[in-house]
Amino acid sequence: MAKEKENVCCGGMNTLVLACSGASNVGQVSNSVMVELDKKGIGSGYCLAGLGADLSGFIESTKAARTLLIDGCPIGCGKKIFEKNGLEPTKYFVITEFDIEKKHAFDKLVEETNQAMDCIVASL
Ligand code: SF4
């Protein structure tokens, strides 16, 4: 792969959607919401891990875009990654604020994603 392409993902869409994608129901709901927002054309899913890895292409692309950041819980890993890079999301969401309890269980992801999507889409 060409050097300049190594840390760039997904091109330069105007709105980027980033999710913590954590290993809990709410982390996975954040990821599913990112996918659904992308499928609806509301924004382009983007790799939060690229920012966490301090890759300059991801940081510059994120700085240049409108951003929707979705964390699963109040620990706020995504928000901390943004702050570490001097970034402020345009809109910030925490899945547990939508009356979804954090669990290490993945049996209700479809229902929980629909519940979170309703709240997020209504606030855009
Ligand atoms: S914000 Fe919460 S759910 Fe997301 S990665 Fe961090 S601890 Fe996990």
Backbone and ligand atoms as CSV (ligand in chain L), in Angstrom:
chain,resi,resn,atom,element,x,y,z
A,1,MET,N,N,0.846,-1.195,0.000
A,1,MET,CA,C,0.000,0.000,0.000
A,1,MET,C,C,0.884,1.248,0.000
A,2,ALA,N,N,0.497,2.256,-0.780
A,2,ALA,CA,C,1.288,3.486,-0.839
A,2,ALA,C,C,1.359,4.127,0.544
A,3,LYS,N,N,2.503,4.715,0.840
A,3,LYS,CA,C,2.733,5.287,2.170
A,3,LYS,C,C,1.644,6.272,2.575
A,4,GLU,N,N,1.262,7.170,1.641
A,4,GLU,CA,C,0.295,8.205,2.000
A,4,GLU,C,C,-1.092,7.653,2.283
A,5,LYS,N,N,-1.346,6.397,1.917
A,5,LYS,CA,C,-2.669,5.809,2.145
A,5,LYS,C,C,-2.727,5.013,3.445
A,6,GLU,N,N,-1.603,4.817,4.105
A,6,GLU,CA,C,-1.546,3.865,5.203
A,6,GLU,C,C,-2.434,4.232,6.379
A,7,ASN,N,N,-2.587,5.522,6.654
A,7,ASN,CA,C,-3.378,5.860,7.835
A,7,ASN,C,C,-4.591,6.708,7.482
A,8,VAL,N,N,-5.093,6.535,6.302
A,8,VAL,CA,C,-6.298,7.248,5.884
A,8,VAL,C,C,-7.362,6.225,5.537
A,9,CYS,N,N,-8.567,6.446,6.053
A,9,CYS,CA,C,-9.648,5.507,5.832
A,9,CYS,C,C,-10.879,6.254,5.369
A,10,CYS,N,N,-11.511,5.796,4.346
A,10,CYS,CA,C,-12.887,6.180,4.021
A,10,CYS,C,C,-13.057,7.525,3.329
A,11,GLY,N,N,-12.005,8.263,3.013
A,11,GLY,CA,C,-12.166,9.477,2.236
A,11,GLY,C,C,-12.671,10.654,3.030
A,12,GLY,N,N,-13.028,11.734,2.338
A,12,GLY,CA,C,-13.301,13.002,3.012
A,12,GLY,C,C,-14.754,13.399,3.035
A,13,MET,N,N,-15.624,12.579,3.620
A,13,MET,CA,C,-17.027,12.956,3.754
A,13,MET,C,C,-17.149,14.123,4.718
A,14,ASN,N,N,-18.232,14.896,4.562
A,14,ASN,CA,C,-18.428,16.064,5.412
A,14,ASN,C,C,-18.718,15.727,6.859
A,15,THR,N,N,-19.536,14.673,7.077
A,15,THR,CA,C,-19.877,14.282,8.443
A,15,THR,C,C,-19.321,12.892,8.712
A,16,LEU,N,N,-18.525,12.796,9.762
A,16,LEU,CA,C,-17.955,11.513,10.164
A,16,LEU,C,C,-18.641,11.042,11.442
A,17,VAL,N,N,-18.909,9.743,11.522
A,17,VAL,CA,C,-19.545,9.143,12.694
A,17,VAL,C,C,-18.547,8.181,13.322
A,18,LEU,N,N,-18.243,8.416,14.597
A,18,LEU,CA,C,-17.258,7.593,15.286
A,18,LEU,C,C,-17.890,6.993,16.535
A,19,ALA,N,N,-17.569,5.736,16.817
A,19,ALA,CA,C,-18.171,5.024,17.946
A,19,ALA,C,C,-17.080,4.348,18.768
A,20,CYS,N,N,-17.316,4.255,20.092
A,20,CYS,CA,C,-16.305,3.603,20.935
A,20,CYS,C,C,-16.200,2.117,20.639
A,21,SER,N,N,-17.318,1.510,20.208
A,21,SER,CA,C,-17.334,0.086,19.821
A,21,SER,C,C,-16.830,-0.830,20.937
A,22,GLY,N,N,-17.128,-0.466,22.188
A,22,GLY,CA,C,-16.609,-1.209,23.331
A,22,GLY,C,C,-17.220,-2.593,23.507
A,23,ALA,N,N,-16.599,-3.386,24.395
A,23,ALA,CA,C,-16.968,-4.790,24.592
A,23,ALA,C,C,-18.050,-4.945,25.652
A,24,SER,N,N,-19.164,-4.282,25.423
A,24,SER,CA,C,-20.346,-4.387,26.272
A,24,SER,C,C,-21.538,-4.175,25.356
A,25,ASN,N,N,-22.747,-4.398,25.896
A,25,ASN,CA,C,-23.914,-4.141,25.028
A,25,ASN,C,C,-23.910,-2.711,24.512
A,26,VAL,N,N,-23.670,-1.747,25.399
A,26,VAL,CA,C,-23.750,-0.345,24.975
A,26,VAL,C,C,-22.614,0.039,24.026
A,27,GLY,N,N,-21.450,-0.572,24.199
A,27,GLY,CA,C,-20.362,-0.334,23.254
A,27,GLY,C,C,-20.718,-0.855,21.871
A,28,GLN,N,N,-21.319,-2.031,21.824
A,28,GLN,CA,C,-21.708,-2.594,20.528
A,28,GLN,C,C,-22.911,-1.861,19.943
A,29,VAL,N,N,-23.781,-1.338,20.804
A,29,VAL,CA,C,-24.872,-0.495,20.297
A,29,VAL,C,C,-24.288,0.772,19.666
A,30,SER,N,N,-23.267,1.342,20.277
A,30,SER,CA,C,-22.636,2.532,19.674
A,30,SER,C,C,-22.142,2.194,18.273
A,31,ASN,N,N,-21.558,1.021,18.120
A,31,ASN,CA,C,-21.056,0.603,16.802
A,31,ASN,C,C,-22.217,0.402,15.818
A,32,SER,N,N,-23.281,-0.255,16.276
A,32,SER,CA,C,-24.436,-0.498,15.399
A,32,SER,C,C,-25.098,0.810,14.989
A,33,VAL,N,N,-25.154,1.759,15.906
A,33,VAL,CA,C,-25.723,3.068,15.566
A,33,VAL,C,C,-24.856,3.754,14.509
A,34,MET,N,N,-23.539,3.652,14.651
A,34,MET,CA,C,-22.638,4.213,13.636
A,34,MET,C,C,-22.952,3.611,12.268
A,35,VAL,N,N,-23.134,2.294,12.215
A,35,VAL,CA,C,-23.432,1.612,10.950
A,35,VAL,C,C,-24.776,2.096,10.392
A,36,GLU,N,N,-25.786,2.196,11.252
A,36,GLU,CA,C,-27.124,2.607,10.792
A,36,GLU,C,C,-27.119,4.052,10.292
A,37,LEU,N,N,-26.392,4.928,10.969
A,37,LEU,CA,C,-26.313,6.326,10.515
A,37,LEU,C,C,-25.606,6.403,9.165
A,38,ASP,N,N,-24.609,5.565,8.988
A,38,ASP,CA,C,-23.919,5.503,7.687
A,38,ASP,C,C,-24.877,5.006,6.615
A,39,LYS,N,N,-25.613,3.930,6.909
A,39,LYS,CA,C,-26.542,3.364,5.921
A,39,LYS,C,C,-27.634,4.360,5.544
A,40,LYS,N,N,-28.040,5.190,6.483
A,40,LYS,CA,C,-29.068,6.205,6.204
A,40,LYS,C,C,-28.489,7.426,5.492
A,41,GLY,N,N,-27.189,7.486,5.329
A,41,GLY,CA,C,-26.566,8.615,4.657
A,41,GLY,C,C,-26.422,9.840,5.533
A,42,ILE,N,N,-26.574,9.658,6.851
A,42,ILE,CA,C,-26.474,10.798,7.764
A,42,ILE,C,C,-25.003,11.180,7.979
A,43,GLY,N,N,-24.142,10.225,7.912
A,43,GLY,CA,C,-22.705,10.485,8.040
A,43,GLY,C,C,-21.943,9.257,7.599
A,44,SER,N,N,-20.652,9.410,7.508
A,44,SER,CA,C,-19.811,8.299,7.086
A,44,SER,C,C,-19.109,7.701,8.301
A,45,GLY,N,N,-19.297,6.408,8.501
A,45,GLY,CA,C,-18.613,5.747,9.610
A,45,GLY,C,C,-17.112,5.922,9.487
A,46,TYR,N,N,-16.465,6.146,10.640
A,46,TYR,CA,C,-15.029,6.425,10.622
A,46,TYR,C,C,-14.371,5.726,11.805
A,47,CYS,N,N,-13.080,5.471,11.697
A,47,CYS,CA,C,-12.376,4.620,12.672
A,47,CYS,C,C,-11.854,5.411,13.865
A,48,LEU,N,N,-12.545,5.296,14.995
A,48,LEU,CA,C,-12.051,5.924,16.222
A,48,LEU,C,C,-10.685,5.351,16.608
A,49,ALA,N,N,-10.466,4.069,16.317
A,49,ALA,CA,C,-9.182,3.447,16.665
A,49,ALA,C,C,-8.017,4.142,15.973
A,50,GLY,N,N,-8.263,4.696,14.782
A,50,GLY,CA,C,-7.199,5.427,14.097
A,50,GLY,C,C,-6.773,6.664,14.871
A,51,LEU,N,N,-7.738,7.330,15.484
A,51,LEU,CA,C,-7.414,8.482,16.339
A,51,LEU,C,C,-6.692,8.018,17.598
A,52,GLY,N,N,-7.205,6.916,18.173
A,52,GLY,CA,C,-6.586,6.389,19.394
A,52,GLY,C,C,-5.138,5.989,19.168
A,53,ALA,N,N,-4.839,5.584,17.935
A,53,ALA,CA,C,-3.470,5.174,17.585
A,53,ALA,C,C,-2.606,6.352,17.150
A,54,ASP,N,N,-3.155,7.574,17.282
A,54,ASP,CA,C,-2.406,8.802,16.956
A,54,ASP,C,C,-1.950,8.848,15.498
A,55,LEU,N,N,-2.749,8.322,14.609
A,55,LEU,CA,C,-2.380,8.339,13.187
A,55,LEU,C,C,-2.785,9.677,12.578
A,56,SER,N,N,-1.821,10.370,12.000
A,56,SER,CA,C,-2.023,11.758,11.597
A,56,SER,C,C,-3.123,11.914,10.544
A,57,GLY,N,N,-3.246,10.952,9.634
A,57,GLY,CA,C,-4.268,11.063,8.597
A,57,GLY,C,C,-5.662,11.058,9.190
A,58,PHE,N,N,-5.878,10.220,10.192
A,58,PHE,CA,C,-7.183,10.153,10.849
A,58,PHE,C,C,-7.455,11.448,11.626
A,59,ILE,N,N,-6.435,11.955,12.294
A,59,ILE,CA,C,-6.609,13.176,13.093
A,59,ILE,C,C,-6.939,14.351,12.174
A,60,GLU,N,N,-6.224,14.484,11.083
A,60,GLU,CA,C,-6.464,15.610,10.172
A,60,GLU,C,C,-7.834,15.498,9.503
A,61,SER,N,N,-8.229,14.284,9.104
A,61,SER,CA,C,-9.547,14.105,8.490
A,61,SER,C,C,-10.661,14.442,9.474
A,62,THR,N,N,-10.464,14.066,10.728
A,62,THR,CA,C,-11.484,14.334,11.747
A,62,THR,C,C,-11.568,15.823,12.038
A,63,LYS,N,N,-10.420,16.489,12.090
A,63,LYS,CA,C,-10.405,17.947,12.324
A,63,LYS,C,C,-11.169,18.685,11.234
A,64,ALA,N,N,-11.115,18.169,10.009
A,64,ALA,CA,C,-11.693,18.865,8.855
A,64,ALA,C,C,-13.180,18.574,8.678
A,65,ALA,N,N,-13.755,17.721,9.533
A,65,ALA,CA,C,-15.131,17.262,9.329
A,65,ALA,C,C,-16.047,17.689,10.461
A,66,ARG,N,N,-17.343,17.630,10.168
A,66,ARG,CA,C,-18.369,17.652,11.211
A,66,ARG,C,C,-18.372,16.248,11.801
A,67,THR,N,N,-18.444,16.119,13.142
A,67,THR,CA,C,-18.306,14.790,13.733
A,67,THR,C,C,-19.452,14.466,14.686
A,68,LEU,N,N,-19.943,13.252,14.588
A,68,LEU,CA,C,-20.894,12.687,15.542
A,68,LEU,C,C,-20.138,11.597,16.284
A,69,LEU,N,N,-19.968,11.783,17.595
A,69,LEU,CA,C,-19.206,10.831,18.406
A,69,LEU,C,C,-20.165,10.104,19.351
A,70,ILE,N,N,-20.062,8.778,19.385
A,70,ILE,CA,C,-20.970,7.963,20.196
A,70,ILE,C,C,-20.153,7.094,21.138
A,71,ASP,N,N,-20.318,7.336,22.440
A,71,ASP,CA,C,-19.715,6.475,23.461
A,71,ASP,C,C,-20.800,5.583,24.038
A,72,GLY,N,N,-20.396,4.417,24.528
A,72,GLY,CA,C,-21.359,3.504,25.123
A,72,GLY,C,C,-21.762,3.911,26.526
A,73,CYS,N,N,-20.813,4.408,27.303
A,73,CYS,CA,C,-21.079,4.670,28.726
A,73,CYS,C,C,-20.328,5.913,29.177
A,74,PRO,N,N,-20.578,6.375,30.405
A,74,PRO,CA,C,-19.978,7.638,30.855
A,74,PRO,C,C,-18.463,7.593,31.039
A,75,ILE,N,N,-17.850,6.440,30.984
A,75,ILE,CA,C,-16.374,6.413,31.028
A,75,ILE,C,C,-15.828,7.247,29.875
A,76,GLY,N,N,-16.526,7.230,28.758
A,76,GLY,CA,C,-16.252,8.191,27.686
A,76,GLY,C,C,-14.913,8.001,26.982
A,77,CYS,N,N,-14.605,6.809,26.589
A,77,CYS,CA,C,-13.310,6.556,25.924
A,77,CYS,C,C,-13.174,7.370,24.639
A,78,GLY,N,N,-14.240,7.432,23.859
A,78,GLY,CA,C,-14.172,8.200,22.619
A,78,GLY,C,C,-13.930,9.673,22.895
A,79,LYS,N,N,-14.638,10.213,23.878
A,79,LYS,CA,C,-14.472,11.638,24.223
A,79,LYS,C,C,-13.038,11.901,24.676
A,80,LYS,N,N,-12.464,10.976,25.435
A,80,LYS,CA,C,-11.076,11.148,25.907
A,80,LYS,C,C,-10.091,11.091,24.742
A,81,ILE,N,N,-10.366,10.244,23.765
A,81,ILE,CA,C,-9.500,10.189,22.576
A,81,ILE,C,C,-9.597,11.508,21.822
A,82,PHE,N,N,-10.812,12.047,21.692
A,82,PHE,CA,C,-10.961,13.353,21.042
A,82,PHE,C,C,-10.153,14.410,21.811
A,83,GLU,N,N,-10.335,14.450,23.120
A,83,GLU,CA,C,-9.675,15.474,23.938
A,83,GLU,C,C,-8.154,15.365,23.827
A,84,LYS,N,N,-7.657,14.153,23.823
A,84,LYS,CA,C,-6.207,13.927,23.704
A,84,LYS,C,C,-5.654,14.553,22.425
A,85,ASN,N,N,-6.507,14.586,21.404
A,85,ASN,CA,C,-6.090,15.132,20.110
A,85,ASN,C,C,-6.578,16.563,19.878
A,86,GLY,N,N,-7.079,17.197,20.940
A,86,GLY,CA,C,-7.530,18.581,20.818
A,86,GLY,C,C,-8.773,18.735,19.974
A,87,LEU,N,N,-9.615,17.710,19.949
A,87,LEU,CA,C,-10.817,17.717,19.111
A,87,LEU,C,C,-12.067,17.843,19.972
A,88,GLU,N,N,-13.082,18.462,19.397
A,88,GLU,CA,C,-14.398,18.589,20.051
A,88,GLU,C,C,-15.439,18.052,19.073
A,89,PRO,N,N,-16.226,17.027,19.462
A,89,PRO,CA,C,-17.234,16.537,18.514
A,89,PRO,C,C,-18.326,17.573,18.296
A,90,THR,N,N,-18.879,17.586,17.089
A,90,THR,CA,C,-20.000,18.478,16.802
A,90,THR,C,C,-21.211,18.060,17.629
A,91,LYS,N,N,-21.468,16.773,17.685
A,91,LYS,CA,C,-22.545,16.216,18.519
A,91,LYS,C,C,-21.969,15.022,19.258
A,92,TYR,N,N,-22.366,14.902,20.535
A,92,TYR,CA,C,-21.830,13.817,21.368
A,92,TYR,C,C,-22.978,13.060,22.028
A,93,PHE,N,N,-22.936,11.745,21.954
A,93,PHE,CA,C,-23.986,10.903,22.512
A,93,PHE,C,C,-23.370,9.823,23.401
A,94,VAL,N,N,-24.087,9.491,24.481
A,94,VAL,CA,C,-23.691,8.385,25.364
A,94,VAL,C,C,-24.880,7.429,25.446
A,95,ILE,N,N,-24.675,6.201,25.038
A,95,ILE,CA,C,-25.788,5.259,24.890
A,95,ILE,C,C,-26.525,5.021,26.215
A,96,THR,N,N,-25.828,4.991,27.338
A,96,THR,CA,C,-26.516,4.742,28.615
A,96,THR,C,C,-27.480,5.874,28.985
A,97,GLU,N,N,-27.335,7.025,28.347
A,97,GLU,CA,C,-28.264,8.131,28.622
A,97,GLU,C,C,-29.617,7.932,27.937
A,98,PHE,N,N,-29.719,6.866,27.139
A,98,PHE,CA,C,-30.987,6.571,26.458
A,98,PHE,C,C,-31.723,5.428,27.159
A,99,ASP,N,N,-31.551,5.358,28.480
A,99,ASP,CA,C,-32.256,4.374,29.304
A,99,ASP,C,C,-31.874,2.936,28.918
A,100,ILE,N,N,-30.628,2.751,28.553
A,100,ILE,CA,C,-30.114,1.414,28.247
A,100,ILE,C,C,-29.000,1.120,29.250
A,101,GLU,N,N,-29.178,0.081,30.045
A,101,GLU,CA,C,-28.228,-0.260,31.092
A,101,GLU,C,C,-27.030,-0.997,30.503
A,102,LYS,N,N,-25.826,-0.631,30.988
A,102,LYS,CA,C,-24.611,-1.301,30.509
A,102,LYS,C,C,-24.514,-2.707,31.096
A,103,LYS,N,N,-24.309,-3.689,30.218
A,103,LYS,CA,C,-24.164,-5.092,30.632
A,103,LYS,C,C,-23.140,-5.764,29.720
A,104,HIS,N,N,-22.574,-6.859,30.238
A,104,HIS,CA,C,-21.766,-7.681,29.334
A,104,HIS,C,C,-22.672,-8.786,28.800
A,105,ALA,N,N,-23.634,-8.371,28.007
A,105,ALA,CA,C,-24.604,-9.303,27.407
A,105,ALA,C,C,-25.025,-8.703,26.080
A,106,PHE,N,N,-25.159,-9.561,25.081
A,106,PHE,CA,C,-25.370,-9.065,23.720
A,106,PHE,C,C,-26.656,-9.608,23.101
A,107,ASP,N,N,-27.591,-9.996,23.924
A,107,ASP,CA,C,-28.795,-10.659,23.420
A,107,ASP,C,C,-29.889,-9.686,22.996
A,108,LYS,N,N,-29.751,-8.396,23.284
A,108,LYS,CA,C,-30.806,-7.437,22.931
A,108,LYS,C,C,-30.276,-6.296,22.069
A,109,LEU,N,N,-29.244,-6.572,21.296
A,109,LEU,CA,C,-28.598,-5.486,20.549
A,109,LEU,C,C,-29.527,-4.840,19.522
A,110,VAL,N,N,-30.377,-5.629,18.877
A,110,VAL,CA,C,-31.259,-5.054,17.856
A,110,VAL,C,C,-32.241,-4.081,18.506
A,111,GLU,N,N,-32.891,-4.511,19.587
A,111,GLU,CA,C,-33.855,-3.636,20.270
A,111,GLU,C,C,-33.154,-2.401,20.836
A,112,GLU,N,N,-31.988,-2.630,21.463
A,112,GLU,CA,C,-31.277,-1.509,22.082
A,112,GLU,C,C,-30.769,-0.527,21.015
A,113,THR,N,N,-30.342,-1.052,19.876
A,113,THR,CA,C,-29.900,-0.166,18.787
A,113,THR,C,C,-31.065,0.662,18.272
A,114,ASN,N,N,-32.233,0.039,18.093
A,114,ASN,CA,C,-33.407,0.786,17.632
A,114,ASN,C,C,-33.781,1.886,18.620
A,115,GLN,N,N,-33.722,1.561,19.909
A,115,GLN,CA,C,-34.044,2.535,20.956
A,115,GLN,C,C,-33.077,3.724,20.896
A,116,ALA,N,N,-31.792,3.431,20.780
A,116,ALA,CA,C,-30.785,4.500,20.713
A,116,ALA,C,C,-30.933,5.305,19.419
A,117,MET,N,N,-31.183,4.621,18.312
A,117,MET,CA,C,-31.344,5.323,17.026
A,117,MET,C,C,-32.494,6.317,17.084
A,118,ASP,N,N,-33.619,5.913,17.668
A,118,ASP,CA,C,-34.760,6.824,17.775
A,118,ASP,C,C,-34.352,8.108,18.488
A,119,CYS,N,N,-33.614,7.971,19.583
A,119,CYS,CA,C,-33.211,9.142,20.370
A,119,CYS,C,C,-32.204,9.994,19.603
A,120,ILE,N,N,-31.250,9.355,18.971
A,120,ILE,CA,C,-30.176,10.110,18.291
A,120,ILE,C,C,-30.734,10.815,17.058
A,121,VAL,N,N,-31.489,10.111,16.240
A,121,VAL,CA,C,-32.034,10.730,15.022
A,121,VAL,C,C,-32.929,11.913,15.385
A,122,ALA,N,N,-33.678,11.772,16.477
A,122,ALA,CA,C,-34.572,12.863,16.889
A,122,ALA,C,C,-33.803,14.095,17.326
A,123,SER,N,N,-32.544,13.922,17.726
A,123,SER,CA,C,-31.781,15.072,18.238
A,123,SER,C,C,-30.821,15.647,17.200
A,124,LEU,N,N,-30.844,15.121,15.993
A,124,LEU,CA,C,-29.932,15.642,14.951
A,124,LEU,C,C,-30.533,16.860,14.252
L,1,SF4,S1,S,-17.031,4.363,26.570
L,1,SF4,FE1,FE,-17.719,2.673,27.916
L,1,SF4,S2,S,-18.538,1.094,26.500
L,1,SF4,FE2,FE,-17.251,2.507,25.276
L,1,SF4,S3,S,-15.200,1.539,25.215
L,1,SF4,FE3,FE,-15.230,3.009,26.949
L,1,SF4,S4,S,-15.803,1.740,28.747
L,1,SF4,FE4,FE,-16.375,0.566,26.891
